[in-house]
Amino acid sequence: MTNDIAGVNLEEAVPCIALSKNDSYVMSACGGKVSLFNMMTFKVMTTFMPPPPASTFLAFHPQDNNIISIGMEDSTIHIYNVRVDEVKSKLKGHQRRITGLAFSTNLNILVSSGADAQLCVWSIDTWEKRKAIPIQLPAGKSPVGDTRVQFHSDQLRLLVVHETQLAIYEASKMERIRQWIPQDVLAAPISYAAYSCNSQLIYASFCDANIGVFDADSLRLRCRIAPSICLSSAALNRSQAVYPLVIAAHPLEPNQFAVGLSDGSVKVIEPSESEGKWGSSPPTDNGILN
């Protein structure tokens, strides 16, 4: 399966991909048209949304595979119906390209994040904007860099990831209830983070190739995975640093995850058999919210 890349500058293109809820379809783009692939036949079913603007993030509606939300380079979000080949709504609320989209059917909302360090909340019924808030950046940090969002399995709490922080929000009010800022042995900017399949852990990768495993409720660090675990000696010695760009949690094994590295390789990581899990649970005396 290959993306349409006619006339695309691959150095600048933002690759994006999404798998439908029933694993039957994959939607993918890399600077060109969006392609919808059938996962049974690996054939292209249709292509749509020729740029400009190019798509930068894709997400299937959790209850209807025909409804797709497409974040764009020009900061808009297109709600596209595949069946009728039509953009049903165009959402405007960000200042820079869209870098994250997450649905909660429990709350009936779509949360979007952008390279403007903003979060927007949209009603799934009417596609009206309910709220827009900036993420709270550490002092002296400018509001740039990709912001990503992922719902906890309860669909009520929201993980917000920026190079400067991990944060947990209560999505109904969009209030931040926890925050962790890079420090000590994990001081480099965050490159990506994701919940484990049971939402009890958060796996976070850093631009110096460290990986942190955090308790999802308290954001306390359970364990650090050193760069030597997922990088070969050749990659460790390379002048251009290799580090994880993306993390995918295993859908059934909460202690297993995959990392996609900047050199194009993919590694699957799990605890040693003797350990069986990542680190120890943090103490419950977590009186400090932040």
MOGIZI-V758034 format. One line per field, one symbol per residue. psi: psi as a letter, one per 20 degrees, with the letter a starting at -180 (. if undefined). A space follows every 50 residues. Layout:
psi = ???
This chain:
psi = pqqokpjpohhiqopqqqprgjjhqppqqmibqppoqpigikqpgqqrlp rrqqqiqqpqpiioiipppoqqhjirppopohgjlqohqoppirhaqpiq ppqohgilqppqqrjjkqpqpqphgikqphqpqqqoqqpipqmrqppqqp qqiijhqppppqhiqpqpqohhilppiqqppprcimirqphqqqqrhjki qpppqqijjqppoqphgikqphqpoqhigiqrhghhiqhppprphqppqp ihohjqrqppqijiqpppprqqhhghroaqpqqjlmipg.
